[in-house]
Amino acid sequence: MSTRVLITGGAGFIGCRLGLALAADPDVEIAVTDDFRRGHDDDTFRELCRCPNVTFVAVDLCDSNALAALPGPFDYIYHLAAMVGVARCMSQPYDVLCNNIRSTLNVVEFARRWACRKLLFASTSEVYAGGYALETIEIPTDERVPVVIDDVTNPRTTYAASKIVGEQMIIHGCPLSGIGYVIVRLHNVYGPRMGYAHVIPEVIRRTVEKEDPMRVYGHDQTRAFCYVDDAVAGMRTVMDNVSNEIIHIGTGEETGIADLYEMVLSRMGHNPERIPAPAPVGSVARRCPDVSRIRKLTGWKPNTTLAEGLETTCLWYQTDLHLTGAAAEHA
């Protein structure tokens, strides 16, 4: 008997990659949803939809009645759909809150109605931003530290707040119907097709444009970058092997932003004058997960070095920029 899987946000950066990975198994039947507010109907997504075991259904997850169109029941649900991005939070904070909370509520109720076996919720490292700002948590950061919103008046916090509420819905809603869950807090996942509102594609774009001098924004900050294929493998691993846990998915290896710039510039043969510049307002100085829990529970660890991941990512974005001028389109 086939295993039936639902992926919300399946046209998005991570969701589409996850769909392609799952579709390689002919014994898995996959339904993919998206409303294309953020996902893209591009060649990669159309490749996913051509897979014989994949069905696409256009659904606005904020509409509880629209979910009835999905070909349930499902054994597993990967809930990846969300409004995300600093620009959206700053310009549409209420919409971010309403969209993310309503969609998660509807997905949980859908899972309960169909007695789904397990639901994976894609949360975020942004839930730690308030703790970093208040300097109340250590780095590397453990899953069990308290999460806080340090300034409820700041629209930038709405994404993190919506994910904290979503985690609570999963934790307290799924067990009511005997549904297993796993919450994954993703840390700086990158790779081809991630859009342009992130540091790696932004640096690539500016390098393609031969910017000189080049401002190195947040030059003294650090992040732990995780390649998308590793993140997908991590999600599949915890879905199969972990229940009722909050789990970090990331590398646990800090990289300085100034060093990241150097890796991209070297890879692309551009040598501009570098000018240290402040990070965007509200950006945390350091972010790095403690990934010992996922390794202890599953043995999973990322296989892609940052150099390898940047090689693939740079090639994809160089092609995308030259062929489509996609920086504006995907911002």
N, C-alpha and C positions, 0 to 999 in steps of 0.2 A: 504494500500500500504506500502511495506517495505521501511525503510530508508536505504540508501546505503552509506557505509563509507569506505574510503581508509585510511590505516595506512602505512606510509613509515617507514622503520626501524623496521618492525614488528617482527623480530627475536631477537631484542635487549632487553636489560634489562627492560626498561619501556614499549616499544612497545608491547612486548609479553604479559605483564601483562595487559595492556590496552585492547589488543585484547581479552583475556580471559574474562575480565569484560564485554565488549560489546557483546560478543558472547552468554552470558547468556540470552540475549533477543532474542527470535526467530524471532521477527519482524525487526531485524537489519541484513542486508546482508553486509558482510565485505570482502574486498579484502586487502591482506597483501603483501607488497613487502619487499625484502631485497636482498642484494648481498653477504652477509656473510663476508664482510670485517671485521665487528665487531660483528654482530649478530651470534648466535649459533644454529645450527641444532641439538638440543638436545631433551631430553624427553619432556620438557615443551613446546618447540616450536611444536613438533609433536603432542602433546595434543591439541594445538590450531588449527593446520591444520586438525585434525580429526573432529572438530566441523562442523555440517552439513551446517551451514550458513557462513562458512569461505572458501575463495579461496586464495591460495598462488600463486603469480606470481614472478618469479625471474627477477628482473629488475635492471639494472645499471642506476640510476637516472641522471647520467651525460650524458647519451646518450638520446638526445631529441626524437629520433625516437623510442627508446625502450618503451617509455611511451605509444605509440600507442597500445601496446599489452594489456594494462589494460582494464578490462571490464567496461568502463564508461557508462553513466555518474555517478557522485557521488554527494550526498547531502552535505557530510561533508568530509574534509580531515584533518587528523592529520599528520603533517609533522615532524617526529621525527628523520629521518635518518640524520646522520652526521658522519664525521671522528672526533674523539675526543681523548683526552688523552695527558698528558704532554710529554710522550715519543715520540708519533707521531709528535707532534708540533716541538719538538726539532730536530728530525731526518728527518722529511718530511714537513717542513713548507709550501712550495709551493703547495704540494699535498693537504694539509689540506685546504688551501685557495681555490684552484681550485675546489676540490670536493664539499665543502660545498656551495660555491657560485653558481656553475653551477647547482647542484642538486636543490637548492632552486629556481633559475631562471626557471628551467624546470617545477618544480611543480607549480609555480605560473602561468606560461603560460598554463599548462594543466588545471588548475582550471578555468582560464579565458575562455579557448576554450569550456569547458563543462558547463559554467555558474554555477559552484558550489555555494551552498548557503553560506558556511562559511569554512574558512581555519584556523586551529590552527597551529601556528609555535612554536616549542619548542626552546626557547632561553636559556640563562644561566646566572647565577650570575657572571660568569667570565667577563661580560661586565663592571662590576664595579671595576675590579682589578686595572686598571690604576688610578681611582679615589682614591681607598684605598692607593695605593702606594704614590700618591701625597698628601694624607691627605686632599682632597678637599671635601669629602662627609662624612656625619654623619652616625652613626650606632645606632639603626636600620636604614636601608636605604630605602628611598622612591623611587617608580618607576619613579618619575619625575626628579630625579637628572641627571645632564649631565653625559654622558658616554664618556670616553676618552681612547686613547691608549697612554700610557706614554712613550713607547720606541719602535718606529716602527722597529728598527733593531733587537729586541729581538724575536727570533722565537716562544717563548712561547706565544706571544700575538696573533698569527695567528688564533687560535680558536675563541677568543673573537672578533677579527676583522671580521672574517667571519660571526659571528652571528649578529654583528652590521649591516653589509651590508645586511644580510638576513632580519633583521627587517625592514630596509628601503625598500627593495623590496616588502615586504608584505604591508607595510603602504601605499606606493605610487602605487603599482601595482594592488592590489585587488579592490579598489574602482573604477578603470577605467572600470571594467565590472560589477559593482554592487555587488561584492562579499564581504560579511562580513568577518572580521578576528578577531582573538584574539592572542596576543603574550604572552606566558607564560615564565617568567624567573624562572627556576627551581633552588632551593637552596638545595644542598647537599642531594639529594635523595639517599637512601640506601635500601638494602634488599637482599634477596636471588638472586643469579644469576647475580650479578652486575659486575662480573669479579674480578680481584685481584689487579688492579692498583689503589686502593683507601684505605683510612686509615683504615676503619673498617675491610674489609677482610684481609688486610695486618696484622693487629694486631691479628686477629683470627689465621691466618696461623702461625705466629711466636709463638703464644701461644700453638697451637697444636704441634709444633716442640719443645716445652719446652725451648725456648730461655732463657738463664740466664747467665749473667745479660741481661736485656732488655733495649735498648735505646728507650727513649720516644721522638720521633722526633716532633718538634714543640710543646713541652710540655706547653708552655705559650700562645699558640694560642687558638682561639675559632671558633666554627662553629655552625650552626643551622641545625640539622639533621632531615630530613623528610622521614618517611617510605614510601616505594613505593606504597602501596595500598592507602595511603592518597593522594599521588601525583596524582595517576590515578583518584581518586574521584574528586580531585580539577580540573583536566583537563576536565573531563566530565561535571562538574558543569559550568565552564566558557564557554565551547562550547555551552551549552544549554541556558545560561542566560546572556552572556556578548557579546557585539559587539564593534569592533573597539577600543580596549583598550590594554594596556600593563599591565599585572597582575603578581604579585609575587605568587608563590606557594612554601610554606615552613612553618615552625613552628613559626618563630619569637622568638624562645627560644635558647639562647646561651648556649653551653656546652663547657667547657674547654677540650682540647685534653688530658691533663693529667687525667681529670675525666673520659673521655671516655675509656682510657686505663684501669683505675681501674674497671669500670663496666664490661668490657670484661674479664679481668683477674679474677675478683670475680666470674662471671658467669661460667667460665671454670675451676675454682679451681686451678689456677696457681699463685704462689707467688714469682716471681723472684725479684732480686735486680733491682730497677729502676734507670736509669741514664738519666738525662735530656740531650737532644741533639738538635742541631739546626734543624729548619724546612728546607725542600727542598728550594733551591734558587728560588726566585720569588714567593713564597707562601705568601699570605697576612696574616697579624697578626689576623684580626678579620673579620668575615662575618656573617651578620644577616639581614634578610629582615624585613621591615615593612609590615605586612600582613593585615593592617586595610582596605585596599581598597577591597580586595576580600571578606572580611567579610561584609563590608558595602554593596557591590553590590549583593552578593549571600547568605550570611550567612554561607558559608563553613568554616570549621575549621578542623584541623587534629584530629583524634580520637585515634591514637596509641602513647603511651608514648615511650620514648627512651628505657626504660627497656623492654617493651613488644616487640618492634621491634628488639632489640638486641637478645632477647631470640630466636625468630624465625630465625634470620639471623645466629646466632652462630650455631644452630642445623643444618641448611642447609649446611653451610660451613664445619662443622666437618664431615658430611657425604660425601660431595663432595671430600674433601681432602683425606679421608681414602679410598674411593672407586676408585678414578681415579687419584690421585696425580695431581689435576687439576691446581695447582698454576702456573706451567710453561705453561700449555696449554692455560689458559685464560689470561695470563698477557698482 
